[in-house]
Amino acid sequence: MLKIHNTNAETNKMEEIKEFKKGSWINLVNPSENEIKKVCENVQIQEDFIRDALDFEEKARIDNEEDDGTILFVVDVPIIEKNEENDVFTTMPLGMIVVRDDFFITVSLRKNKVIEDFEKMKIKNFQTYKKSKLIFQILYLNSSYYLTYLKQINKETEIAEYILKKSMKNKELLKLLSLEKSLVYFTTSLKSNELVMEKTMRGKIIKLYEEDEDILEDAITENRQAIEMAKIYSDILTGTMDAYASIISNNLNGVMKFLTSITIVLAVPTMVSSFWGMNVNLPFQDSKFGFPIMILISVVLTLIVTWWLKRKDMLD
């Protein structure tokens, strides 16, 4: 998908246009080969800038081509993937390309909340021709969404824990495992984004204006807060998973202990009846009360064994 946006100089409002106009913002979402070639030919950049940002495994980084004045920023943005059972929190790369003083390009594999908010004009005071400010606004909004998703992860963790307190279900345990993996992805991506923002803050990559610098500082602060939150939630979730693993192991040991005790109790009357079933001389074999006596002996021995096992906490 290819969209071109431009801020109208007269109304100062963003509008979608069809031609490649200087000062415009070009947004590419999972672009086709024709769209990639079309953009590269019209803005005169290498295709690698766009293709690198479309690599799902691409790490956050800055690539500065001094020859043609093109700068590539790659950061990780949080997304929610849908599957059959649960929503999965993960990250994907977002490419931001500053093409000299002419164009600003964003590249991503799929739609994400960060870019959608700019397209829907939910962000105030941004113009497509102010490229450095636009980058910092994207970085700030991206850090804010990390915080939002981290709060959602914490909420879903609390819900899963509440359900597990009532009944141990594999579904909820798998949910906690998925959330734990999401926190690992978030922490790794946030630290990579921090390096990109710290490098940008030095002012050697792109020119910093005083107003823009304040936005970048706020973005760095939000990002650090997200890193701390992710670490805290990850530590809590790891401790919770370890605790439930111990509980499950303890419950299994209790069940095995109970079943073993029941087996011992049931073995007593079986053993007594086996003795009287032997083809040898045994007490009470000629008595007309032999069978009731055998039953009585079995009951007495069973009660004694049961009392002893109960005393040893084997039947709890």
C-alpha positions, 0 to 999 in steps of 0.5 A, spaced: 500 500 500 502 506 497 499 513 500 502 520 499 500 525 504 502 533 504 501 538 509 497 544 505 501 551 506 495 555 506 490 551 511 496 547 515 492 541 514 494 534 511 491 531 505 492 525 501 495 527 494 497 522 488 503 526 485 510 526 489 511 533 491 517 535 495 515 536 503 510 530 502 510 524 507 510 517 503 507 511 507 508 504 505 505 498 508 507 491 505 508 495 498 509 491 492 515 490 487 512 496 483 510 500 489 517 500 491 520 501 484 515 507 483 517 510 490 525 509 488 525 512 481 521 518 483 525 520 490 531 517 487 533 513 493 536 506 493 531 500 494 535 497 499 533 503 504 526 500 503 527 493 503 531 493 509 525 496 513 521 490 510 525 485 513 522 482 520 528 481 523 531 487 522 534 491 528 533 498 530 539 502 527 541 508 523 544 508 516 546 514 514 548 515 506 552 521 506 553 521 498 546 522 497 543 525 503 539 520 505 538 517 512 534 511 514 532 510 521 529 503 523 526 502 530 521 497 533 514 498 534 509 494 538 504 490 535 498 485 537 498 479 532 491 475 532 491 467 533 486 462 534 486 463 542 490 469 544 492 476 542 500 475 542 504 482 543 510 482 539 514 487 535 516 489 528 521 494 525 518 501 522 523 504 517 523 512 517 527 515 511 529 522 510 530 523 503 535 530 503 530 536 504 525 533 499 521 527 502 519 523 508 518 516 507 515 511 512 516 503 511 512 497 515 510 490 513 503 491 516 499 496 519 500 499 526 497 504 531 503 509 531 502 510 523 495 510 523 494 515 528 498 520 524 494 518 518 488 519 522 491 526 524 490 524 531 497 528 533 496 535 533 502 540 531 505 536 525 507 538 518 509 533 513 515 538 511 518 538 518 522 531 517 526 531 524 520 533 528 516 528 525 521 523 526 521 525 534 513 525 534 513 518 531 519 516 537 515 519 542 508 516 540 511 509 539 514 509 546 507 511 549 504 505 545 509 501 549 507 503 555 500 502 553 501 495 551 505 493 557 499 495 562 495 491 557 500 485 558 499 486 566 492 486 566 492 480 562 497 477 567 492 478 573 486 475 569 490 469 568 492 469 575 485 469 578 483 464 573 489 459 575 487 460 583 481 457 582 483 451 577 489 449 574 488 450 566 493 449 561 490 454 557 492 460 562 499 457 563 500 457 556 497 464 556 502 466 562 508 463 557 506 467 551 506 474 555 512 472 558 515 472 551 512 478 549 515 482 555 522 479 553 521 482 546 519 488 548 525 489 553 529 487 547 526 492 542 526 498 547 533 497 549 535 497 541 530 503 540 534 507 546 540 506 542 537 509 536 534 515 540 541 516 544 545 516 538 540 521 534 540 526 541 547 527 539 545 531 533 550 528 528 545 524 524 540 529 523 539 537 525 536 538 532 531 544 533 530 546 540 523 545 540 524 538 536 530 536 542 524 537 547 520 532 544 526 527 543 528 528 550 520 526 552 521 520 547 527 518 551 524 519 558 518 515 556 522 509 553 526 509 559 520 508 563 517 503 559 524 499 559 523 499 567 516 497 567 517 491 562 523 489 567 518 489 573 513 486 569 518 480 567 520 479 574 514 478 577 511 474 571 517 469 572 516 469 579 509 467 578 511 462 573 516 459 578 511 459 583 505 455 579 510 450 577 512 449 584 504 448 586 503 444 580 509 439 582 507 439 589 499 437 587 502 432 583 506 429 589 500 429 593 496 425 588 501 420 587 502 420 595 494 419 596 494 414 590 499 410 593 496 410 600 489 407 597 493 402 593 496 399 600 489 400 604 486 395 598 492 390 598 490 388 605 484 385 604 486 382 598 492 379 601 488 376 607 483 373 602 489 370 598 492 366 604 485 363 605 485 361 598 491 357 599 490 349 598 493 348 605 491 348 613 489 354 615 485 357 622 478 357 621 477 353 615 473 348 618 469 353 622 462 355 619 464 362 621 470 362 617 468 366 612 465 372 617 471 371 621 476 372 615 472 378 613 472 381 620 480 380 620 480 384 613 476 389 616 480 390 622 487 390 619 484 395 613 482 400 619 489 399 622 493 400 616 488 406 614 489 409 621 497 408 621 497 412 614 492 417 616 497 418 622 503 419 617 499 424 613 499 419 607 491 420 606 490 428 606 
